[in-house]
Amino acid sequence: MPIFIPHRVAVMATMALIATLLFALPPSPAEALPGGVTFGAYAQPVGGENNTDAIIKLENTLGRTLPMVRGFSDWDDKMGEDKKFHRWVRDGGRQLMVSVKPVRNDGSQVRWPSIASASAGSRLYNEIVDLARGAKRFGEPMIIGFHHEPEHKKNLSFGTSSDYRAAFRRITQIFDAQGVTNVSFAWIMTSWSFEVGDNNPTDRRRAHLWYPGDDVIDFISAQTYNWNNCRGGGNEPWESLQSNIEPFMRFARQHPSKKLILGEWGSDEGSIGQKARWLDDVRALFKSGEYKDRFAAVLYFHDSAAGEGWPSCTWWLNSSPETLSAAKRLINDSFYRVPVSAPGQTPPPPAPTPTAPIPEPVPAPAPPAPAPPPAPVAVYCNGVLATIVGTNGDDTILGTSGRDVIHALDGNDVIHGADGNDLVCGGHGNDRITGGPGNDLLRGGQGRDVIDGNVGSDDLRGGTGADRLRGNSGNDFIYGQAGNDELTGGGGSDVLKGGLGSDKHDGGIGTDRCRDTSGTNIFLNC
């Protein structure tokens, strides 16, 4: 599920662009209709597994590919294109959110004041440059969180809250200086940091003391758990996620331009079926009210807390059959932008051979029952089951007034999504695709395509071929991809990305951003 809010966008421009930029990943199996919250997870390796093994095992357990993966890196680790696991996440159509902790592989700390004062040419500065360049060459949107849970007592030796804020800001400055435009920054705190001020207004852990500022933060993130006294303290009763994150929401309401992420969340098992009901309540929660509007992603922590010294706390999504069933209901819910795998279809059994008394004389044997018709072949547009499917000829397709998923298949097609937030795939051929009112995802495919977003904040991708893409009105994301493309923003604040080939960018009316690093390009009104 594509999420991309570059932290360099000014605060007011960010507010205007959020609806469009939430869909700025390249086509992938994880892409779905506009509107919703991305479900993702961290999976703990066990028994000699690596991170890739753990994610694959979790996906096999759930029966679906995760649209987002949470990763953790130390200071000396590689980033983005330079790290094998990060490339694997990207190449599998998943989005990456990674936390970077300023601890070297030998265990030594990189203290926040040192990062904040890193001068050009120094060792620390060059190390941050290496991280930035790896992220830039990664080429697709990713989310980076610098030193999650900085207020935790285990991080006291890194510095003060003001040191942390300055270090975070210095990192974003260096990323900016390297021209990194595909990274969004998340500020990640414990849920307790938002609650502690209610009880002790002088507590050093209070969240607002650690906030680096709206101008450098794209996502505000919390990490929260339903402990159910599994740590043995006796004062952490069973709690709904809604109740647990209410202090976090109070803080978020003071920063209305910022999208929210649950970077970690989980629950103890409780009694039989209790965790399953808790997960079902979570699934309903993020479809409602301000939660639906504010949250961009929720990343479950598929692990136990044994490594933290609490072996009785098991967050696993398969901690019981009931819990696993609830987890599958969550990941299969289209609201959470989960790819729909092609279901295995079992053809109906052949008609039974009729039985009857054998008369005299014996008649000729009855002809065999006709074979059942072949099961229909499911067609998917960017991993979502198509509701309207064309032919391999030249089709004219008109969507409905609701949310359509259209795949025209091959041929030179004319497609109009009509009203609603639609997902359209042109397929092979020279297609003309128009979105209509609504926030649409329009995909050209192979061929010379003409794509018009029409009314709304749309996401347009040309595919291969020399394409012409026009956002028209609204705050649009326009990506030419391969070929010599013409990109026109029209009205609104648009983002234009050329891709491979020599492209022409015209932002049109509004505050627009154009980016292209390959070919000989033309930039107008950007």
C-alpha positions in Angstrom: 0.0 0.0 0.0 1.6 3.0 -1.1 2.4 5.7 1.4 4.6 8.7 0.6 4.7 12.0 2.3 8.1 13.6 1.7 9.2 15.6 4.8 10.5 18.5 2.7 7.1 19.6 1.7 6.0 22.7 3.6 3.4 22.1 6.3 0.5 23.7 4.5 1.4 22.1 1.2 1.6 18.8 2.9 -1.9 19.1 4.2 -3.1 19.8 0.6 -1.1 16.9 -0.8 -1.8 14.1 1.7 -4.7 12.6 -0.2 -2.7 12.2 -3.4 0.7 11.3 -1.9 -0.8 8.3 0.0 -0.7 6.5 -3.3 2.8 7.2 -4.6 4.3 3.7 -4.7 4.9 2.0 -8.0 2.5 -0.7 -9.0 2.7 -3.7 -6.8 0.6 -6.6 -5.6 -0.1 -4.6 -2.5 -1.9 -1.8 -4.2 -5.6 -1.3 -3.7 -8.4 1.3 -3.9 -8.0 4.7 -2.3 -9.2 5.0 1.3 -8.1 2.7 4.0 -5.3 1.9 6.4 -2.3 -0.2 5.4 -1.8 -3.4 7.5 1.8 -4.5 8.0 4.0 -6.3 10.4 7.3 -7.1 11.9 8.1 -10.8 12.1 10.6 -12.1 14.7 13.1 -14.7 13.2 13.2 -17.9 15.3 15.3 -21.0 15.1 18.0 -19.7 12.8 15.7 -17.8 10.5 16.7 -14.5 9.0 14.3 -11.6 8.5 13.3 -12.8 5.0 12.5 -16.2 6.3 10.4 -14.8 9.1 8.3 -12.6 6.8 7.7 -15.5 4.4 6.6 -17.8 7.2 4.2 -15.2 8.5 2.8 -14.5 5.1 2.3 -18.3 4.5 0.6 -18.5 7.9 -1.8 -15.7 7.0 -2.2 -16.7 3.4 -1.5 -13.2 2.0 1.5 -11.0 1.2 2.1 -8.2 3.6 1.8 -4.7 2.0 4.2 -3.2 4.5 7.1 -4.6 6.5 8.8 -3.1 9.6 12.5 -3.5 9.8 15.2 -2.5 12.3 18.8 -1.4 11.6 21.8 -0.4 13.6 24.0 2.6 12.7 26.5 0.5 10.7 23.9 -1.4 8.7 23.4 -0.6 5.1 20.3 1.3 3.9 17.9 0.9 1.0 19.6 -0.2 -2.2 22.7 -1.2 -0.2 20.8 -3.7 2.0 19.7 -7.1 0.6 16.7 -7.4 2.9 15.4 -3.9 2.0 15.7 -4.7 -1.7 13.8 -8.0 -1.1 11.0 -6.1 0.6 10.7 -3.6 -2.3 11.0 -6.2 -5.1 8.2 -8.2 -3.6 5.8 -5.3 -3.8 5.9 -4.5 -0.1 6.7 -1.1 1.3 9.4 -0.7 3.9 9.4 1.1 7.2 12.7 0.9 9.0 13.9 2.1 12.4 17.6 3.2 12.7 19.2 2.9 16.1 22.4 4.9 16.6 24.3 1.8 17.9 27.3 0.4 16.0 27.6 -3.3 15.3 30.3 -3.6 18.0 27.7 -2.2 20.6 29.2 1.3 21.0 26.7 4.2 21.0 26.5 7.1 18.7 25.2 9.8 21.0 22.7 12.3 20.0 24.8 15.4 20.6 27.5 14.0 18.3 24.9 13.5 15.5 23.5 17.0 16.0 26.9 18.6 15.7 28.1 16.4 12.8 30.0 18.7 10.4 30.6 18.2 6.7 33.5 15.9 6.1 33.4 14.3 9.6 33.1 10.6 10.1 29.5 10.9 11.4 28.5 13.2 8.6 29.8 10.8 6.0 28.0 7.9 7.6 24.7 9.8 7.5 25.5 10.6 3.8 26.0 6.9 3.1 22.6 6.1 4.6 21.0 8.9 2.6 22.6 7.8 -0.7 21.5 4.1 -0.1 18.0 5.3 0.5 18.0 7.6 -2.5 19.2 4.8 -4.8 16.5 2.6 -3.4 14.4 4.5 -5.8 11.0 4.0 -4.2 9.3 5.5 -1.2 10.3 4.3 2.2 9.7 5.4 5.8 12.6 5.9 8.2 12.3 6.3 12.0 15.3 7.6 13.8 15.9 5.9 17.2 12.4 4.7 18.1 11.3 5.1 21.8 14.0 7.6 22.6 12.4 8.5 26.0 12.8 4.9 27.3 15.1 4.6 30.3 17.4 2.3 28.4 18.3 5.3 26.2 19.3 7.7 29.0 23.0 7.5 28.0 22.3 8.8 24.5 21.5 12.4 25.7 18.6 14.6 26.6 15.3 15.3 24.8 16.7 18.5 23.3 19.8 16.5 22.0 17.4 14.0 20.4 15.4 16.7 18.7 18.6 18.3 17.3 20.0 15.0 16.1 16.8 14.1 14.3 16.7 17.5 12.6 20.4 17.2 11.6 19.7 13.9 9.9 16.8 15.3 7.9 19.1 18.3 6.9 21.8 15.9 5.5 19.2 13.8 3.7 17.9 17.0 2.1 21.4 18.1 1.1 21.8 14.8 -0.7 18.6 15.4 -2.7 16.7 12.5 -1.2 13.0 12.8 -2.2 11.7 9.3 -1.6 12.1 9.1 2.2 9.4 10.1 4.7 10.4 10.4 8.4 8.5 8.9 11.3 8.8 10.0 14.9 8.2 6.8 17.0 7.4 6.9 20.7 5.9 4.6 23.3 2.3 5.0 24.0 3.2 5.7 27.6 5.0 8.9 26.7 1.7 10.4 25.6 0.0 9.3 28.8 2.6 10.0 31.4 2.0 13.8 31.4 -1.6 13.2 32.7 -0.1 11.8 35.9 3.1 13.7 36.2 3.5 17.0 34.3 7.2 17.2 35.1 8.1 13.7 33.8 11.1 13.8 31.4 9.3 11.2 29.2 6.5 13.5 28.2 6.1 13.2 24.4 6.0 16.8 23.5 9.5 17.3 24.9 10.9 14.9 22.3 9.0 16.1 19.2 11.4 17.4 16.5 8.8 19.6 14.8 6.1 19.5 12.1 8.6 20.8 9.5 10.7 17.6 9.6 8.2 15.0 10.7 5.9 13.3 8.2 4.3 10.6 10.4 3.6 10.6 14.2 3.9 7.0 15.4 3.2 5.2 18.7 4.0 1.7 19.9 1.4 0.1 22.2 0.5 -3.2 23.7 -2.4 -4.8 25.6 -0.3 -6.3 28.4 -3.1 -8.0 30.4 -0.7 -8.2 33.4 1.5 -10.6 31.4 4.5 -8.7 32.9 3.4 -9.7 36.4 2.9 -6.2 37.7 -0.8 -6.7 38.4 -1.7 -3.1 37.4 -2.1 -3.6 33.6 -5.5 -5.0 33.0 -7.0 -6.0 29.7 -7.5 -2.9 27.6 -9.0 -2.2 24.2 -6.7 -0.6 21.6 -9.0 2.4 21.3 -8.6 3.1 25.1 -4.9 2.4 24.9 -4.2 4.9 22.2 -6.5 7.7 23.4 -3.6 9.7 24.9 -1.7 9.4 21.6 -4.8 10.7 19.8 -5.0 13.7 22.1 -1.4 14.6 21.1 -2.2 13.9 17.4 -5.2 16.3 17.5 -2.7 19.1 18.2 -0.9 18.3 14.9 -3.8 17.8 12.5 -1.7 17.9 9.4 0.2 14.8 10.3 -0.8 11.2 9.4 -0.4 8.6 12.1 1.2 5.1 12.2 1.1 2.4 14.9 4.7 1.2 14.5 4.2 -1.7 16.9 1.0 -3.1 18.5 0.0 -6.4 19.9 -2.0 -8.1 22.6 -1.7 -10.9 25.2 -3.8 -14.0 24.5 -6.2 -13.6 27.4 -9.0 -16.2 27.8 -10.2 -18.4 24.9 -11.3 -16.1 22.0 -10.5 -12.9 23.9 -7.6 -11.9 21.7 -9.6 -12.8 18.5 -12.4 -10.5 19.6 -9.8 -7.8 20.4 -8.4 -8.0 16.9 -11.9 -7.9 15.4 -12.5 -4.7 17.4 -9.3 -3.3 16.0 -10.4 -4.1 12.5 -13.6 -2.1 13.1 -11.9 0.7 14.9 -9.7 2.0 12.0 -12.7 2.1 9.7 -14.4 4.6 11.9 -14.3 8.4 12.6 -11.0 10.1 13.0 -9.1 6.8 13.0 -10.1 6.2 9.4 -9.1 9.8 8.5 -5.8 10.0 10.4 -4.1 6.6 10.3 -1.9 5.6 7.4 -0.6 2.3 8.6 -0.8 -0.2 11.5 2.2 -2.6 11.8 1.6 -5.6 14.1 4.5 -6.9 16.2 4.5 -10.6 15.5 6.8 -11.7 18.3 6.9 -12.5 22.0 8.3 -10.3 24.7 10.7 -13.0 25.9 13.7 -11.1 24.7 12.6 -8.2 27.0 12.4 -10.5 30.0 8.6 -11.2 29.8 8.2 -14.8 28.5 4.5 -14.9 29.4 3.7 -12.1 26.9 3.1 -13.6 23.5 2.0 -11.3 20.7 2.1 -13.9 18.0 -0.8 -13.7 15.4 -1.1 -17.4 15.5 -1.0 -17.7 19.3 -4.3 -19.7 19.1 -6.6 -20.9 16.3 -9.1 -18.3 17.2 -6.5 -15.5 17.1 -5.2 -16.7 13.7 -8.7 -16.7 12.3 -9.2 -13.1 13.4 -5.8 -12.1 12.0 -6.8 -13.6 8.6 -10.1 -11.6 8.7 -8.0 -8.5 9.2 -5.5 -9.1 6.4 -8.2 -10.2 4.0 -10.2 -7.0 4.6 -9.9 -4.9 1.5 -10.0 -1.7 3.7 -6.5 -2.6 4.8 -5.2 -2.7 1.2 -4.1 -6.3 1.3 -3.4 -8.0 -2.0 -5.9 -10.6 -3.1 -4.2 -13.9 -4.1 -5.7 -15.9 -6.9 -7.9 -18.4 -5.0 -7.5 -22.0 -5.9 -10.7 -23.1 -7.6 -11.8 -26.7 -7.5 -14.0 -27.6 -10.5 -17.3 -29.2 -9.7 -17.3 -33.0 -9.7 -18.5 -34.7 -12.9 -22.1 -35.6 -13.1 -22.7 -39.0 -11.5 -23.4 -42.0 -13.8 -27.1 -42.7 -13.7 -28.2 -45.9 -12.2 -31.3 -47.9 -13.1 -32.4 -51.5 -13.2 -30.9 -53.3 -16.2 -33.8 -54.4 -18.5 -33.7 -57.2 -21.0 -32.2 -56.8 -23.5 -29.3 -54.7 -22.2 -29.4 -51.2 -23.9 -26.4 -49.5 -25.3 -24.5 -47.7 -22.6 -25.5 -44.1 -22.0 -23.1 -41.4 -23.3 -20.8 -40.0 -20.7 -21.9 -36.9 -18.9 -20.6 -33.7 -20.4 -17.5 -32.3 -18.7 -18.2 -29.3 -16.4 -17.4 -25.9 -17.8 -14.0 -24.6 -16.8 -13.9 -22.5 -13.7 -13.7 -18.8 -14.5 -10.3 -17.3 -14.5 -9.9 -14.5 -11.9 -8.5 -11.3 -13.3 -6.6 -8.9 -11.0 -5.7 -5.2 -11.4 -2.7 -4.4 -9.3 -3.5 -7.3 -7.0 -7.2 -6.5 -6.6 -9.9 -8.7 -8.0 -11.4 -7.0 -11.0 -15.2 -6.3 -11.0 -15.3 -5.3 -14.7 -13.2 -7.3 -17.2 -12.8 -6.5 -20.9 -11.8 -8.8 -23.7 -8.5 -9.1 -25.7 -10.1 -7.0 -28.4 -10.7 -3.2 -28.6 -13.2 -2.5 -25.8 -15.2 0.5 -24.7 -15.8 0.2 -20.9 -17.8 2.5 -18.7 -17.7 2.1 -14.9 -20.5 2.4 -12.5 -21.2 5.2 -10.0 -19.5 3.2 -7.2 -15.9 2.0 -6.7 -14.9 -0.1 -9.7 -11.9 -2.3 -10.4 -11.5 -2.5 -14.1 -9.1 -4.5 -16.2 -9.5 -4.0 -20.0 -7.0 -6.9 -20.9 -5.4 -6.6 -24.3 -6.4 -4.4 -27.2 -6.7 -0.7 -27.8 -9.3 0.2 -25.2 -11.4 3.2 -24.2 -12.1 3.2 -20.5 -14.1 5.7 -18.4 -14.2 5.0 -14.6 -17.2 7.3 -14.0 -18.0 8.3 -10.4 -16.3 6.7 -7.4 -12.7 5.9 -6.4 -11.7 3.6 -9.2 -8.8 1.3 -9.9 -8.2 0.9 -13.7 -5.7 -1.2 -15.6 -5.5 -0.8 -19.4 -3.4 -3.9 -20.1 -1.5 -4.3 -23.4 -2.4 -1.9 -26.1 -2.8 1.8 -26.8 -5.5 2.7 -24.3 -7.4 5.9 -23.4 -8.3 6.0 -19.7 -10.3 8.7 -18.0 -10.9 8.6 -14.3 -14.1 10.7 -13.7 -15.0 12.3 -10.3 -13.3 10.6 -7.4 -9.8 9.7 -6.3 -8.7 7.2 -8.9 -5.7 4.9 -9.5 -5.1 4.7 -13.3 -2.6 2.3 -14.8 -1.7 2.2 -18.5 0.5 -0.9 -19.0 2.3 -1.7 -22.2 1.6 0.6 -25.2 1.2 4.3 -25.9 -1.5 5.3 -23.5 -3.4 8.5 -22.9 -4.6 8.9 -19.3 -6.7 11.7 -17.8 -7.4 11.8 -14.1 -10.3 14.2 -14.5 -11.8 15.4 -11.2 -10.2 14.4 -7.9 -6.8 13.6 -6.5 -5.6 10.8 -8.7 -2.6 8.5 -9.1 -1.6 8.0 -12.7 1.1 5.5 -14.0 1.9 5.2 -17.7 3.8 1.9 -17.8 5.9 1.1 -20.8 5.6 3.2 -24.0 5.4 6.9 -24.9 2.4 7.9 -22.8 0.5 11.2 -22.2 -0.7 11.6 -18.7 -2.8 14.6 -17.4 -3.9 15.0 -13.8 -6.5 17.7 -14.6 -8.1 19.1 -11.4 -7.0 17.9 -8.0 -3.7 17.1 -6.2 -2.3 14.4 -8.4 0.6 12.0 -8.5 1.7 11.4 -12.1 4.4 8.8 -12.9 5.5 8.2 -16.5 7.6 5.2 -15.8 9.4 3.8 -18.9 9.2 5.6 -22.3 9.4 9.2 -23.5 6.3 10.6 -21.7 4.4 13.8 -21.5 3.2 14.6 -17.9 0.8 17.5 -17.2 -0.4 18.4 -13.8 -3.3 20.7 -14.6 -4.9 22.4 -11.6 -3.9 21.6 -8.0 -0.7 20.8 -6.3 0.8 17.9 -8.2 3.8 15.6 -8.1 5.3 14.6 -11.5 7.8 11.8 -11.8 9.3 10.9 -15.2 11.0 7.6 -14.8 13.1 6.0 -17.6 13.2 8.0 -20.9 13.3 11.6 -21.9 10.1 13.2 -20.5 8.3 16.5 -20.6 6.9 17.8 -17.3 4.4 20.6 -17.1 3.1 21.2 -13.6 0.3 23.5 -14.8 -1.5 25.7 -12.2 -0.7 25.3 -8.6 2.4 24.4 -6.5 3.9 21.5 -8.3 7.0 19.3 -7.9 8.8 17.6 -10.8 11.5 15.0 -10.4 13.4 13.0 -13.0 16.9 11.6 -13.0 17.2 9.8 -16.3 17.1 11.0 -19.9 16.9 14.5 -21.4 14.0 16.1 -19.7 11.9 19.4 -20.0 10.5 21.0 -16.9 7.8 23.7 -17.1 5.8 25.3 -14.2 7.5 23.2 -11.6 
